[in-house]
Each structure stands twice: as structure tokens, then as C-alpha cells.
Amino acid sequence: MTDRQELQHPRFARQYLKIAAGADRRGAAEHRRRLLDGLTGRVLEVGAGQGRNFRHYPDSVNEVVALEPDDTLRTAAEQAAASAPVRVTVVAGEAGQLPGKDSAFDAVIASLVLCSVGDPPAALAETARVLRPGGQLRFYEHVRSPRPWAARLEDAITPLWRRAAGGCHPNRDTEAAIRAAGFTIEQIDRFGFSFAALAPNTLHILGTAIRE
Ligand SMILES: C[S@@+](CC[C@H](N)C(=O)[O-])C[C@H]1O[C@@H](n2cnc3c(N)ncnc32)[C@H](O)[C@@H]1O
């Protein structure tokens, strides 16, 4: 489990409020809509940030528990929850120790978060624990480039990048991590996306994995 204080990134959080709004205007809003399309039942969103997904939950969802460790982002998420189309309860916490009993959720959402958690295998093991058998992990993540030269560049910039960007690692092979955690990938789209005008176009994955 990551120490609570290590998960506070107030400067990055203030920047991310603007960056994420801009990314949504460039197409991320549509990615978020696709991420959540058709969900039903009880949903846990891990590392929900300021709650930019909340407006996209379909009304077939009964309840969303939105976990966010950063105080600045969680405050913004509480405001977003107030106008969400479904019931959203925002809670403090972190991916290594998820709220809820075993099999408590029908779906878990990982949206641009597995790049940032301290221990992805632990986060995915917790995800499998709280999902019911047959439950869905819906993921939307930027991931390591398949091009060796670009992946080496991502490795090189990661130490600096993670300090500047709230712990984000641009070089993670999150699809492999999801498979290694025992999930079956049912559907996956892979596409390039640039979150801002001057930002590089990086590989993203968006899809559904099943907890067997
Ligand atoms: C790039 S932001 C993405 C926020 C949001 N999910 C979105 O789609 O815009 C990364 C998020 O991961 C959260 N995070 C970082 N480490 C975490 C951890 N160990 N457990 C849960 N969330 C974490 C951060 O606080 C931040 O909200």
C-alpha cells in the first residue's frame, strides 16, 4: 500500500484540472463515453481524478463509488458528483487497498490511472478481488510504445516525467499487466492520441477485461 502523503500532488492536480478539460475537447470525452457505454449495476472507479468520467455514466448504472487519493482532485470530484446523472459517492483511498468486500462490484473503471499507481500488480489483484466473477474491468490507458526506439525514449524520460506528472509512467505495458493479473481481454482498441497540441501522440488502449 502507498503512503497517503505520497499520493498528494497538489501542483500537478491543479494543472491536471486544465489539462484534462483540454484533452476532453480534443477527443478524450468521446473515449470516456465509450469506456462507460452499456455499464450496469455497482461500479468502482479507481483514481477518479476530478470526476471527468461522471457525466458519461449511463443511467443503467445503480451506483458509482469513486476512489481518489489526492485531496485537490477529490474536492473537485465531489463537485462533479453533485451534477452526475447517476449516484456517485466519492471516497478517499488508494488502489492497493480498495473499498468493498470480495465480489462487491459489477465493474471497475481504470481511466488513465494504471500509469500512476505505485504497484500495478497489487492494484490489479485488488481489482480482481472486488469484482464479482464475470465482472468487467473497463480500461482506458496510455501505454508503452510498441516501437523499440520510442519505448527507449519513454524509459529515458520516465524518471523526470513521473516527478512532474503526479507519478505517471509513460513506459508501462498495461495490457500485459492486465493479462498477467489473470483477466481475459474481451475487447480492446489501440489508437494514438495526443492530450494537448504540443504533446506527443502516444499509444492508448481502451477496452474490457473479464474477471473469470
Ligand atoms: C492522470 S490522473 C487521471 C484521473 C482520472 N482517472 C481521469 O480519467 O481523468 C491519474 C489519477 O490517478 C490517481 N492515483 C495515483 N496513484 C494512485 C493510487 N495508488 N491509487 C488510486 N489512485 C491513484 C491520481 O490521484 C489521479 O487522480
The ligand as an ORCA input file, in Angstrom:
! r2SCAN-3c Opt
* xyz 0 1
  C      -3.854     11.269    -14.886
  S      -4.884     11.266    -13.494
  C      -6.364     10.519    -14.168
  C      -7.588     10.922    -13.427
  C      -8.919     10.331    -13.954
  N      -8.983      8.913    -13.767
  C      -9.170     10.680    -15.397
  O      -9.560      9.794    -16.162
  O      -9.029     11.856    -15.753
  C      -4.217      9.955    -12.505
  C      -5.019      9.697    -11.264
  O      -4.511      8.554    -10.576
  C      -4.611      8.804     -9.190
  N      -3.701      7.883     -8.476
  C      -2.362      7.915     -8.416
  N      -1.896      6.924     -7.639
  C      -2.996      6.238     -7.192
  C      -3.196      5.115     -6.354
  N      -2.149      4.458     -5.808
  N      -4.454      4.710     -6.108
  C      -5.500      5.345     -6.671
  N      -5.384      6.410     -7.485
  C      -4.147      6.854     -7.739
  C      -4.242     10.259     -9.084
  O      -4.583     10.830     -7.833
  C      -5.008     10.837    -10.265
  O      -6.337     11.112     -9.925
*
